[in-house]
Amino acid sequence: MVDFSAKQGSMSTIKSNPRKGKPLMALHRLFSKYAAFSVQQGRQQRARELVQVLPPERLAEDEATLASEIVNSLAIAMPKLEEGEMFQTDRLIKVDARTLPNRLVFDDSRPTWVEATEITVHIPFTGDPAMLDVQPSTHQGGVLAEIDSGRSEILLIYQLTDADPNISSQIERAVREIKMHLGWLQTDFSNSDGLVQSARSEISRRKSTIEQHAKIINATGLPRKQ
């Protein structure tokens, strides 16, 4: 497992960031919030729900074609990294020296603020940002990052007090791990048989229900009013 949180950088990398007067970034571990299996089950339930709201006259259409239409409406836009568009931004911040390795602090009862540099690596992507929170059936630890859904960017954040010769390799490994997880997700969601089966079984169920309803009301022999 490779962890690209700041605390696993070089000795000059900051372990945490109690930014003076500013909240922490919304960093979280990618590919860890929802299990792929649960997401697939949710999509199958959604397929059944879409069949349930179909106008009754549509149930007379070809079952396979109708099921295919339902499945296509639930297609997932798997994220794809735009590595050629990556860039960085940076700024000066203040951090508490008590959080730094090998930094002598004489009075650890209160913060000792020191200058540091925060580098944010912006990784543009296309596709559905929600999939970045889905854990594939094959997975590793995931990458600590922030997702900017509005800009469709993954943000890797590094905070340093000194130049780190390993920063480029850390970024490369983070990108490689993200792509690896996306590949595993693509494999998990490439088979739509479960969705098709869910849609077709619900179509059959609705047809049977409507047919049974018709038999029941016709048994009276009386004219029907809406």
MDAnalysis code that builds the backbone (N, CA, C; Angstrom):
import MDAnalysis as mda
import numpy as np

u = mda.Universe.empty(678, n_residues=226, atom_resindex=np.repeat(np.arange(226), 3), trajectory=True)
u.add_TopologyAttr("name", ["N", "CA", "C"] * 226)
u.add_TopologyAttr("resid", np.arange(1, 227))
u.add_TopologyAttr("resname", ["MET", "VAL", "ASP", "PHE", "SER", "ALA", "LYS", "GLN", "GLY", "SER", "MET", "SER", "THR", "ILE", "LYS", "SER", "ASN", "PRO", "ARG", "LYS", "GLY", "LYS", "PRO", "LEU", "MET", "ALA", "LEU", "HIS", "ARG", "LEU", "PHE", "SER", "LYS", "TYR", "ALA", "ALA", "PHE", "SER", "VAL", "GLN", "GLN", "GLY", "ARG", "GLN", "GLN", "ARG", "ALA", "ARG", "GLU", "LEU", "VAL", "GLN", "VAL", "LEU", "PRO", "PRO", "GLU", "ARG", "LEU", "ALA", "GLU", "ASP", "GLU", "ALA", "THR", "LEU", "ALA", "SER", "GLU", "ILE", "VAL", "ASN", "SER", "LEU", "ALA", "ILE", "ALA", "MET", "PRO", "LYS", "LEU", "GLU", "GLU", "GLY", "GLU", "MET", "PHE", "GLN", "THR", "ASP", "ARG", "LEU", "ILE", "LYS", "VAL", "ASP", "ALA", "ARG", "THR", "LEU", "PRO", "ASN", "ARG", "LEU", "VAL", "PHE", "ASP", "ASP", "SER", "ARG", "PRO", "THR", "TRP", "VAL", "GLU", "ALA", "THR", "GLU", "ILE", "THR", "VAL", "HIS", "ILE", "PRO", "PHE", "THR", "GLY", "ASP", "PRO", "ALA", "MET", "LEU", "ASP", "VAL", "GLN", "PRO", "SER", "THR", "HIS", "GLN", "GLY", "GLY", "VAL", "LEU", "ALA", "GLU", "ILE", "ASP", "SER", "GLY", "ARG", "SER", "GLU", "ILE", "LEU", "LEU", "ILE", "TYR", "GLN", "LEU", "THR", "ASP", "ALA", "ASP", "PRO", "ASN", "ILE", "SER", "SER", "GLN", "ILE", "GLU", "ARG", "ALA", "VAL", "ARG", "GLU", "ILE", "LYS", "MET", "HIS", "LEU", "GLY", "TRP", "LEU", "GLN", "THR", "ASP", "PHE", "SER", "ASN", "SER", "ASP", "GLY", "LEU", "VAL", "GLN", "SER", "ALA", "ARG", "SER", "GLU", "ILE", "SER", "ARG", "ARG", "LYS", "SER", "THR", "ILE", "GLU", "GLN", "HIS", "ALA", "LYS", "ILE", "ILE", "ASN", "ALA", "THR", "GLY", "LEU", "PRO", "ARG", "LYS", "GLN"])
u.atoms.positions = np.array([
    [0.839, -1.188, 0.000],
    [0.000, 0.000, 0.000],
    [0.875, 1.239, 0.000],
    [0.542, 2.169, -0.878],
    [1.290, 3.418, -0.950],
    [0.394, 4.542, -0.475],
    [0.856, 5.306, 0.482],
    [0.091, 6.406, 1.041],
    [0.806, 7.706, 0.706],
    [0.080, 8.627, 0.045],
    [0.717, 9.874, -0.359],
    [0.292, 11.035, 0.520],
    [-0.174, 10.735, 1.715],
    [-0.450, 11.811, 2.653],
    [0.864, 12.492, 3.006],
    [0.782, 13.729, 3.472],
    [1.990, 14.495, 3.763],
    [2.878, 13.798, 4.789],
    [2.254, 13.030, 5.694],
    [3.043, 12.453, 6.776],
    [3.981, 11.356, 6.307],
    [3.871, 10.915, 5.052],
    [4.792, 9.909, 4.571],
    [5.761, 10.468, 3.542],
    [5.956, 11.752, 3.554],
    [6.936, 12.356, 2.668],
    [8.317, 12.287, 3.287],
    [9.206, 13.162, 2.844],
    [10.554, 13.167, 3.393],
    [10.542, 13.777, 4.783],
    [11.704, 13.820, 5.406],
    [11.787, 14.374, 6.746],
    [11.437, 15.850, 6.786],
    [11.451, 16.503, 5.610],
    [11.092, 17.917, 5.589],
    [9.610, 18.123, 5.352],
    [8.861, 17.027, 5.147],
    [7.442, 17.135, 4.869],
    [6.664, 17.240, 6.163],
    [5.668, 18.079, 6.171],
    [4.909, 18.354, 7.381],
    [3.934, 17.225, 7.677],
    [3.837, 16.803, 8.912],
    [2.958, 15.707, 9.279],
    [1.499, 16.116, 9.303],
    [1.210, 17.289, 9.739],
    [-0.169, 17.761, 9.764],
    [-0.146, 19.259, 9.557],
    [-1.305, 19.828, 9.364],
    [-1.340, 21.247, 9.023],
    [-2.361, 22.007, 9.846],
    [-2.015, 22.375, 11.060],
    [-2.891, 23.258, 11.820],
    [-2.707, 24.692, 11.322],
    [-3.266, 24.983, 10.127],
    [-3.017, 26.285, 9.516],
    [-3.499, 27.404, 10.415],
    [-2.692, 28.387, 10.537],
    [-3.010, 29.493, 11.453],
    [-4.189, 30.279, 10.887],
    [-5.321, 30.181, 11.564],
    [-6.481, 30.944, 11.162],
    [-7.232, 30.363, 9.977],
    [-6.843, 29.187, 9.471],
    [-7.512, 28.628, 8.304],
    [-7.849, 27.165, 8.571],
    [-9.029, 26.702, 8.040],
    [-9.408, 25.300, 8.255],
    [-8.577, 24.368, 7.395],
    [-8.541, 23.102, 7.790],
    [-7.857, 22.101, 6.991],
    [-8.593, 21.871, 5.684],
    [-7.859, 21.466, 4.646],
    [-8.474, 21.086, 3.393],
    [-9.300, 19.824, 3.625],
    [-10.308, 19.615, 2.768],
    [-11.194, 18.458, 2.901],
    [-10.556, 17.226, 2.264],
    [-9.410, 16.834, 2.800],
    [-8.726, 15.662, 2.271],
    [-9.414, 14.390, 2.748],
    [-9.547, 13.435, 1.876],
    [-10.047, 12.130, 2.271],
    [-9.418, 11.080, 1.368],
    [-9.552, 9.843, 1.741],
    [-8.932, 8.762, 0.983],
    [-9.824, 8.375, -0.179],
    [-9.296, 8.488, -1.390],
    [-10.057, 8.122, -2.574],
    [-10.349, 6.620, -2.592],
    [-11.401, 6.254, -3.297],
    [-11.754, 4.844, -3.514],
    [-11.963, 4.082, -2.206],
    [-12.650, 4.700, -1.255],
    [-12.820, 4.025, 0.039],
    [-14.191, 4.234, 0.670],
    [-15.055, 5.048, 0.091],
    [-16.310, 5.405, 0.758],
    [-17.421, 4.390, 0.498],
    [-17.551, 3.922, -0.747],
    [-18.621, 2.994, -1.108],
    [-18.024, 1.753, -1.766],
    [-18.531, 0.590, -1.418],
    [-18.075, -0.648, -2.043],
    [-18.709, -0.791, -3.418],
    [-17.925, -1.257, -4.388],
    [-18.432, -1.421, -5.746],
    [-19.658, -2.327, -5.766],
    [-19.642, -3.387, -4.965],
    [-20.768, -4.315, -4.929],
    [-22.050, -3.603, -4.496],
    [-21.951, -2.736, -3.486],
    [-23.121, -1.997, -3.012],
    [-23.632, -1.033, -4.078],
    [-22.713, -0.389, -4.790],
    [-23.111, 0.524, -5.866],
    [-23.821, -0.251, -6.971],
    [-23.325, -1.436, -7.295],
    [-23.963, -2.253, -8.321],
    [-25.361, -2.675, -7.891],
    [-25.510, -3.029, -6.622],
    [-26.833, -3.385, -6.121],
    [-27.783, -2.190, -6.190],
    [-27.270, -1.013, -5.862],
    [-28.086, 0.198, -5.946],
    [-28.537, 0.484, -7.371],
    [-27.671, 0.247, -8.336],
    [-28.036, 0.455, -9.738],
    [-29.090, -0.558, -10.181],
    [-28.983, -1.776, -9.688],
    [-29.999, -2.774, -10.026],
    [-31.356, -2.386, -9.449],
    [-31.346, -1.858, -8.226],
    [-32.592, -1.380, -7.636],
    [-33.145, -0.210, -8.431],
    [-32.267, 0.675, -8.886],
    [-32.707, 1.821, -9.688],
    [-33.304, 1.345, -11.017],
    [-32.736, 0.298, -11.601],
    [-33.284, -0.252, -12.845],
    [-34.712, -0.744, -12.622],
    [-34.944, -1.421, -11.498],
    [-36.296, -1.895, -11.186],
    [-37.250, -0.730, -10.987],
    [-36.769, 0.325, -10.337],
    [-37.618, 1.496, -10.102],
    [-37.998, 2.170, -11.415],
    [-37.063, 2.238, -12.363],
    [-37.365, 2.849, -13.657],
    [-38.406, 2.043, -14.422],
    [-38.356, 0.723, -14.278],
    [-39.379, -0.112, -14.915],
    [-40.734, 0.134, -14.263],
    [-40.746, 0.297, -12.960],
    [-42.006, 0.473, -12.235],
    [-42.767, 1.735, -12.651],
    [-42.047, 2.763, -13.120],
    [-42.717, 4.016, -13.496],
    [-42.964, 4.113, -14.999],
    [-42.679, 3.059, -15.737],
    [-42.972, 3.072, -17.171],
    [-44.481, 3.086, -17.393],
    [-44.969, 3.843, -18.378],
    [-46.392, 3.758, -18.730],
    [-46.740, 2.324, -19.122],
    [-47.901, 1.820, -18.723],
    [-48.258, 0.424, -19.007],
    [-48.164, 0.053, -20.485],
    [-48.467, 1.001, -21.367],
    [-48.443, 0.681, -22.794],
    [-47.034, 0.363, -23.297],
    [-46.018, 0.850, -22.605],
    [-44.654, 0.574, -23.032],
    [-44.241, -0.868, -22.754],
    [-44.943, -1.515, -21.866],
    [-44.608, -2.893, -21.539],
    [-44.922, -3.846, -22.684],
    [-45.659, -3.365, -23.670],
    [-45.959, -4.188, -24.841],
    [-44.789, -4.202, -25.828],
    [-43.801, -3.338, -25.619],
    [-42.644, -3.278, -26.505],
    [-41.748, -4.502, -26.295],
    [-40.800, -4.691, -27.203],
    [-39.863, -5.801, -27.084],
    [-39.120, -5.709, -25.754],
    [-39.162, -6.802, -24.999],
    [-38.611, -6.800, -23.643],
    [-37.114, -6.521, -23.631],
    [-36.369, -7.145, -24.543],
    [-34.919, -6.961, -24.583],
    [-34.560, -5.519, -24.922],
    [-35.297, -4.934, -25.876],
    [-35.030, -3.547, -26.268],
    [-35.346, -2.590, -25.128],
    [-36.454, -2.843, -24.447],
    [-36.857, -1.987, -23.335],
    [-35.844, -2.077, -22.192],
    [-35.386, -3.301, -21.888],
    [-34.390, -3.471, -20.831],
    [-33.093, -2.774, -21.192],
    [-32.693, -2.861, -22.466],
    [-31.469, -2.201, -22.927],
    [-31.572, -0.692, -22.763],
    [-32.738, -0.141, -23.020],
    [-32.941, 1.305, -22.852],
    [-32.769, 1.711, -21.389],
    [-33.325, 0.896, -20.494],
    [-33.192, 1.176, -19.062],
    [-31.725, 1.133, -18.643],
    [-31.008, 0.113, -19.080],
    [-29.599, -0.050, -18.719],
    [-28.767, 1.102, -19.254],
    [-29.031, 1.513, -20.487],
    [-28.265, 2.621, -21.082],
    [-28.476, 3.926, -20.326],
    [-29.659, 4.099, -19.741],
    [-29.926, 5.324, -18.979],
    [-29.135, 5.362, -17.675],
    [-28.610, 4.197, -17.271],
    [-27.836, 4.107, -16.030],
    [-26.340, 3.976, -16.285],
    [-25.928, 4.278, -17.513],
    [-24.510, 4.155, -17.867],
    [-23.651, 5.061, -16.986],
    [-22.477, 4.568, -16.632],
    [-21.544, 5.310, -15.775],
    [-20.444, 5.925, -16.633],
    [-20.191, 7.208, -16.392],
    [-19.062, 7.881, -17.051],
    [-17.842, 7.697, -16.157],
    [-17.075, 6.647, -16.410],
    [-15.913, 6.367, -15.564],
    [-14.887, 7.501, -15.692],
    [-14.368, 8.023, -14.578],
    [-13.377, 9.102, -14.654],
    [-12.138, 8.698, -15.454],
    [-11.591, 9.658, -16.162],
    [-10.343, 9.467, -16.901],
    [-9.449, 10.671, -16.641],
    [-8.234, 10.414, -16.184],
    [-7.316, 11.506, -15.866],
    [-6.797, 12.173, -17.130],
    [-6.715, 13.499, -17.095],
    [-6.132, 14.280, -18.184],
    [-4.718, 14.664, -17.751],
    [-3.815, 13.698, -17.817],
    [-2.475, 13.912, -17.268],
    [-1.721, 15.036, -17.968],
    [-1.992, 15.228, -19.254],
    [-1.302, 16.282, -19.986],
    [-1.705, 17.682, -19.567],
    [-2.802, 17.784, -18.785],
    [-3.290, 19.089, -18.333],
    [-2.970, 19.356, -16.863],
    [-2.154, 18.513, -16.253],
    [-1.817, 18.696, -14.838],
    [-1.023, 19.989, -14.626],
    [-1.262, 20.620, -13.479],
    [-0.481, 21.817, -13.119],
    [-0.445, 21.924, -11.605],
    [0.357, 22.855, -11.094],
    [0.438, 23.057, -9.650],
    [0.177, 24.510, -9.306],
    [-0.315, 24.707, -8.094],
    [-0.386, 26.029, -7.493],
    [0.330, 25.938, -6.149],
    [0.703, 27.074, -5.584],
    [1.439, 27.043, -4.313],
    [1.168, 28.306, -3.521],
    [1.475, 28.233, -2.264],
    [1.340, 29.405, -1.394],
    [2.147, 29.181, -0.127],
    [2.452, 30.269, 0.543],
    [3.119, 30.215, 1.838],
    [2.075, 30.055, 2.926],
    [2.351, 29.187, 3.876],
    [1.463, 28.982, 5.009],
    [2.303, 28.959, 6.278],
    [1.642, 28.989, 7.409],
    [2.327, 28.833, 8.697],
    [1.865, 27.528, 9.329],
    [2.827, 26.789, 9.885],
    [2.508, 25.529, 10.541],
    [3.135, 25.521, 11.925],
    [2.616, 24.667, 12.749],
    [3.112, 24.536, 14.119],
    [4.365, 23.662, 14.106],
    [5.487, 24.215, 14.532],
    [6.756, 23.482, 14.523],
    [6.698, 22.213, 15.367],
    [5.755, 22.115, 16.284],
    [5.647, 20.917, 17.119],
    [5.249, 19.697, 16.295],
    [4.685, 19.929, 15.112],
    [4.256, 18.809, 14.268],
    [5.357, 18.331, 13.331],
    [6.502, 19.022, 13.321],
    [7.562, 18.692, 12.371],
    [8.548, 17.694, 12.960],
    [8.991, 16.731, 12.140],
    [10.004, 15.781, 12.633],
    [11.360, 16.476, 12.781],
    [12.115, 16.053, 13.749],
    [13.479, 16.555, 13.964],
    [13.534, 18.067, 14.158],
    [12.461, 18.656, 14.653],
    [12.453, 20.096, 14.922],
    [12.384, 20.300, 16.432],
    [13.405, 20.939, 16.988],
    [13.470, 21.152, 18.430],
    [12.590, 22.337, 18.810],
    [11.692, 22.092, 19.738],
    [10.809, 23.130, 20.264],
    [10.987, 23.159, 21.782],
    [11.384, 24.303, 22.305],
    [11.677, 24.393, 23.728],
    [10.420, 24.462, 24.585],
    [9.364, 25.057, 24.056],
    [8.120, 25.169, 24.817],
    [7.003, 24.532, 23.984],
    [6.667, 23.264, 24.329],
    [5.643, 22.574, 23.541],
    [4.244, 22.745, 24.123],
    [4.090, 23.713, 25.006],
    [2.774, 23.965, 25.602],
    [1.928, 24.883, 24.727],
    [2.556, 25.475, 23.723],
    [1.820, 26.384, 22.840],
    [2.409, 26.299, 21.433],
    [1.641, 26.696, 20.413],
    [2.125, 26.614, 19.031],
    [3.363, 27.469, 18.801],
    [4.245, 26.972, 17.975],
    [5.398, 27.733, 17.499],
    [5.286, 27.775, 15.985],
    [4.856, 28.903, 15.451],
    [4.549, 28.987, 14.027],
    [5.815, 29.216, 13.200],
    [5.923, 28.435, 12.117],
    [7.046, 28.586, 11.191],
    [6.501, 28.640, 9.765],
    [7.299, 29.240, 8.879],
    [6.900, 29.337, 7.477],
    [7.019, 27.979, 6.783],
    [6.084, 27.702, 5.881],
    [6.128, 26.478, 5.078],
    [5.507, 26.769, 3.719],
    [5.711, 25.861, 2.797],
    [5.144, 25.981, 1.452],
    [4.130, 24.874, 1.228],
    [2.981, 25.248, 0.739],
    [1.966, 24.270, 0.370],
    [1.881, 24.204, -1.159],
    [2.074, 23.010, -1.695],
    [1.963, 22.775, -3.131],
    [0.710, 21.958, -3.390],
    [-0.137, 22.453, -4.273],
    [-1.340, 21.721, -4.670],
    [-1.187, 21.277, -6.114],
    [-1.235, 19.990, -6.338],
    [-1.155, 19.421, -7.686],
    [-2.576, 19.204, -8.188],
    [-2.915, 19.834, -9.303],
    [-4.254, 19.748, -9.888],
    [-4.234, 18.704, -11.004],
    [-5.084, 17.694, -10.872],
    [-5.184, 16.648, -11.891],
    [-6.582, 16.720, -12.503],
    [-6.730, 17.346, -13.678],
    [-8.050, 17.390, -14.314],
    [-8.513, 15.994, -14.735],
    [-9.818, 15.798, -14.737],
    [-10.356, 14.520, -15.177],
    [-11.716, 14.728, -15.825],
    [-12.116, 13.767, -16.625],
    [-13.458, 13.740, -17.183],
    [-14.224, 12.601, -16.520],
    [-15.545, 12.631, -16.602],
    [-16.345, 11.555, -16.037],
    [-17.001, 11.940, -14.723],
    [-17.597, 10.953, -14.087],
    [-18.382, 11.161, -12.878],
    [-17.466, 11.192, -11.647],
    [-17.382, 12.333, -10.947],
    [-16.496, 12.413, -9.776],
    [-16.926, 11.482, -8.645],
    [-18.200, 11.113, -8.600],
    [-18.657, 10.229, -7.520],
    [-17.956, 8.879, -7.564],
    [-17.506, 8.455, -8.747],
    [-16.846, 7.152, -8.856],
    [-15.488, 7.147, -8.171],
    [-14.931, 8.312, -7.900],
    [-13.647, 8.382, -7.202],
    [-13.774, 7.988, -5.731],
    [-15.011, 7.855, -5.251],
    [-15.246, 7.424, -3.879],
    [-15.652, 5.953, -3.798],
    [-15.691, 5.270, -4.939],
    [-16.116, 3.862, -4.966],
    [-14.895, 2.956, -4.859],
    [-14.973, 2.007, -3.941],
    [-13.863, 1.073, -3.733],
    [-14.047, -0.153, -4.630],
    [-13.132, -0.379, -5.570],
    [-13.250, -1.555, -6.437],
    [-13.059, -2.841, -5.647],
    [-13.485, -3.967, -6.229],
    [-13.366, -5.244, -5.529],
    [-11.901, -5.592, -5.272],
    [-11.021, -5.171, -6.181],
    [-9.574, -5.248, -5.946],
    [-9.104, -3.842, -5.615],
    [-8.419, -3.662, -4.514],
    [-8.040, -2.309, -4.124],
    [-6.824, -2.335, -3.217],
    [-6.191, -1.167, -3.122],
    [-5.129, -0.922, -2.150],
    [-5.607, 0.174, -1.222],
    [-4.688, 0.905, -0.618],
    [-5.073, 1.858, 0.408],
    [-5.781, 3.091, -0.108],
    [-5.510, 3.486, -1.342],
    [-6.083, 4.719, -1.852],
    [-5.192, 5.912, -1.574],
    [-5.489, 7.024, -2.222],
    [-4.674, 8.231, -2.144],
    [-5.431, 9.298, -1.364],
    [-4.748, 9.996, -0.471],
    [-5.359, 11.129, 0.212],
    [-5.391, 12.311, -0.738],
    [-6.586, 12.846, -0.967],
    [-6.727, 13.941, -1.925],
    [-8.021, 14.686, -1.644],
    [-8.183, 15.790, -2.342],
    [-9.441, 16.532, -2.330],
    [-10.015, 16.451, -3.739],
    [-11.327, 16.285, -3.846],
    [-11.990, 16.262, -5.141],
    [-12.716, 17.584, -5.334],
    [-12.349, 18.316, -6.367],
    [-13.049, 19.546, -6.736],
    [-14.006, 19.188, -7.866],
    [-15.244, 18.836, -7.502],
    [-16.210, 18.385, -8.500],
    [-16.573, 19.483, -9.480],
    [-16.635, 20.724, -9.000],
    [-16.989, 21.836, -9.871],
    [-16.005, 22.032, -11.005],
    [-14.722, 21.885, -10.714],
    [-13.680, 22.051, -11.720],
    [-13.234, 20.728, -12.321],
    [-13.785, 19.623, -11.825],
    [-13.380, 18.283, -12.268],
    [-11.872, 18.110, -12.121],
    [-11.410, 18.285, -10.886],
    [-9.987, 18.142, -10.586],
    [-9.799, 17.324, -9.309],
    [-8.782, 16.487, -9.328],
    [-8.296, 15.841, -8.112],
    [-7.130, 16.684, -7.613],
    [-7.125, 17.003, -6.329],
    [-6.089, 17.859, -5.758],
    [-5.226, 17.055, -4.793],
    [-3.934, 16.973, -5.099],
    [-2.960, 16.381, -4.191],
    [-2.256, 17.521, -3.476],
    [-2.172, 17.460, -2.160],
    [-1.652, 18.591, -1.390],
    [-0.440, 18.149, -0.580],
    [0.649, 18.875, -0.791],
    [1.904, 18.582, -0.098],
    [2.340, 19.855, 0.632],
    [2.787, 19.698, 1.876],
    [3.210, 20.835, 2.687],
    [4.632, 20.580, 3.165],
    [5.542, 21.494, 2.838],
    [6.966, 21.270, 3.091],
    [7.627, 22.509, 3.682],
    [8.661, 22.248, 4.482],
    [9.463, 23.338, 5.016],
    [10.798, 23.455, 4.289],
    [11.180, 22.407, 3.564],
    [12.420, 22.413, 2.795],
    [12.152, 21.752, 1.442],
    [13.030, 21.987, 0.482],
    [12.911, 21.341, -0.815],
    [12.984, 19.822, -0.656],
    [12.068, 19.114, -1.293],
    [12.008, 17.662, -1.176],
    [12.355, 17.052, -2.532],
    [13.493, 16.388, -2.671],
    [13.890, 15.809, -3.956],
    [12.993, 14.664, -4.399],
    [12.155, 14.163, -3.491],
    [11.291, 13.037, -3.825],
    [9.873, 13.443, -4.215],
    [9.606, 14.739, -4.264],
    [8.229, 15.185, -4.490],
    [7.702, 14.733, -5.854],
    [8.539, 14.789, -6.894],
    [8.081, 14.374, -8.227],
    [7.717, 12.904, -8.264],
    [8.516, 12.068, -7.627],
    [8.225, 10.641, -7.622],
    [6.978, 10.348, -6.791],
    [6.746, 11.123, -5.735],
    [5.524, 10.955, -4.948],
    [4.302, 11.260, -5.794],
    [4.375, 12.334, -6.571],
    [3.252, 12.707, -7.435],
    [3.018, 11.632, -8.492],
    [4.095, 11.151, -9.091],
    [3.963, 10.110, -10.114],
    [3.321, 8.856, -9.535],
    [3.711, 8.470, -8.345],
    [3.132, 7.285, -7.729],
    [1.651, 7.486, -7.408],
    [1.302, 8.692, -6.977],
    [-0.107, 8.982, -6.681],
    [-0.954, 8.861, -7.943],
    [-0.477, 9.436, -9.035],
    [-1.215, 9.357, -10.307],
    [-1.328, 7.900, -10.747],
    [-0.244, 7.162, -10.617],
    [-0.252, 5.757, -11.021],
    [-1.255, 4.952, -10.187],
    [-1.325, 5.219, -8.903],
    [-2.254, 4.474, -8.051],
    [-3.704, 4.835, -8.376],
    [-3.975, 6.116, -8.652],
    [-5.331, 6.521, -9.034],
    [-5.754, 5.803, -10.320],
    [-4.867, 5.780, -11.312],
    [-5.184, 5.106, -12.569],
    [-5.392, 3.611, -12.358],
    [-4.634, 3.019, -11.468],
    [-4.772, 1.595, -11.187],
    [-6.153, 1.284, -10.619],
    [-6.605, 2.121, -9.672],
    [-7.931, 1.914, -9.085],
    [-9.029, 2.149, -10.119],
    [-8.860, 3.123, -10.979],
    [-9.850, 3.359, -12.024],
    [-9.937, 2.167, -12.974],
    [-8.804, 1.557, -13.249],
    [-8.799, 0.359, -14.080],
    [-9.558, -0.782, -13.428],
    [-9.382, -0.950, -12.113],
    [-10.109, -1.989, -11.386],
    [-11.611, -1.696, -11.388],
    [-11.962, -0.421, -11.239],
    [-13.381, -0.061, -11.281],
    [-13.979, -0.358, -12.653],
    [-13.224, -0.047, -13.700],
    [-13.696, -0.305, -15.055],
    [-14.016, -1.794, -15.226],
    [-13.176, -2.644, -14.685],
    [-13.417, -4.084, -14.750],
    [-14.680, -4.462, -13.985],
    [-14.856, -3.894, -12.795],
    [-16.029, -4.214, -11.977],
    [-17.335, -3.831, -12.660],
    [-17.333, -2.701, -13.385],
    [-18.587, -2.179, -13.941],
    [-18.742, -2.438, -15.436],
    [-17.838, -3.216, -16.010],
    [-17.916, -3.466, -17.449],
    [-19.011, -4.470, -17.809],
    [-19.411, -5.295, -16.853],
    [-20.433, -6.305, -17.107],
    [-21.793, -5.789, -16.642],
    [-22.729, -5.655, -17.574],
    [-24.057, -5.119, -17.251],
    [-25.115, -6.217, -17.156],
    [-24.700, -7.483, -17.086],
    [-25.669, -8.582, -17.051],
    [-26.625, -8.452, -15.872],
    [-26.101, -8.049, -14.710],
    [-26.958, -7.912, -13.538],
    [-28.027, -6.856, -13.726],
    [-27.662, -5.736, -14.355],
    [-28.627, -4.676, -14.624],
    [-29.699, -5.147, -15.594],
    [-29.265, -5.809, -16.665],
    [-30.207, -6.298, -17.673],
    [-31.188, -7.272, -17.038],
    [-30.670, -8.196, -16.238],
    [-31.529, -9.189, -15.590],
    [-32.522, -8.521, -14.651],
    [-32.064, -7.512, -13.899],
    [-32.960, -6.808, -12.978],
    [-34.085, -6.120, -13.733],
    [-33.733, -5.464, -14.847],
    [-34.739, -4.766, -15.642],
    [-35.729, -5.749, -16.257],
    [-35.238, -6.840, -16.832],
    [-36.118, -7.791, -17.502],
    [-37.031, -8.520, -16.518],
    [-36.494, -8.856, -15.357],
    [-37.330, -9.542, -14.366],
    [-38.438, -8.624, -13.864],
    [-38.132, -7.324, -13.718],
    [-39.156, -6.381, -13.264],
    [-40.190, -6.128, -14.352],
    [-39.752, -6.112, -15.618],
    [-40.705, -5.982, -16.729],
    [-41.663, -7.166, -16.729],
    [-41.130, -8.364, -16.572],
    [-41.970, -9.569, -16.535],
    [-42.930, -9.529, -15.350],
    [-42.416, -9.070, -14.210],
    [-43.269, -9.005, -13.022],
    [-44.419, -8.037, -13.231],
    [-44.122, -6.859, -13.821],
    [-45.175, -5.874, -14.052],
    [-46.202, -6.387, -15.053],
    [-45.730, -7.059, -16.084],
    [-46.654, -7.624, -17.070],
    [-47.601, -8.618, -16.408],
    [-47.055, -9.494, -15.584],
    [-47.877, -10.502, -14.899],
    [-48.885, -9.840, -13.973],
    [-48.450, -8.781, -13.274],
    [-49.336, -8.070, -12.359],
    [-50.504, -7.441, -13.109],
    [-50.195, -6.806, -14.247],
    [-51.233, -6.158, -15.043],
    [-52.203, -7.186, -15.618],
    [-51.669, -8.320, -16.088],
    [-52.521, -9.378, -16.635],
    [-53.443, -9.952, -15.561],
    [-52.886, -10.183, -14.370],
    [-53.693, -10.701, -13.274],
    [-54.759, -9.706, -12.867],
    [-54.415, -8.426, -12.859],
    [-55.379, -7.371, -12.528],
    [-56.529, -7.389, -13.527],
    [-56.200, -7.540, -14.816],
    [-57.232, -7.558, -15.849],
    [-58.174, -8.748, -15.664],
    [-57.619, -9.925, -15.326],
    [-58.451, -11.106, -15.110],
    [-59.416, -10.896, -13.950],
    [-58.924, -10.273, -12.889],
    [-59.749, -10.065, -11.694],
    [-60.919, -9.141, -11.988],
    [-60.649, -8.024, -12.645],
    [-61.729, -7.051, -12.872],
    [-62.677, -7.511, -13.974],
    [-62.199, -8.320, -14.928],
    [-63.070, -8.796, -15.999],
    [-64.042, -9.875, -15.519],
    [-63.667, -10.503, -14.390],
    [-64.501, -11.602, -13.890],
    [-65.886, -11.119, -13.458],
    [-66.046, -9.846, -13.177],
    [-67.358, -9.338, -12.742],
    [-68.353, -9.280, -13.887],
    [-67.863, -9.137, -15.110],
    [-68.753, -9.004, -16.273],
    [-69.385, -7.638, -16.393],
    [-69.006, -6.713, -15.552],
    [-69.588, -5.377, -15.554],
    [-68.719, -4.405, -16.347],
    [-69.335, -3.369, -16.930],
    [-68.540, -2.359, -17.623],
    [-67.672, -1.596, -16.631],
    [-66.550, -1.147, -17.101],
    [-65.577, -0.492, -16.222],
    [-65.516, 0.997, -16.527],
    [-65.502, 1.804, -15.484],
    [-65.313, 3.245, -15.616],
    [-64.011, 3.647, -14.946],
    [-63.315, 4.595, -15.580],
    [-62.062, 5.083, -15.005],
    [-62.353, 6.109, -13.909],
])
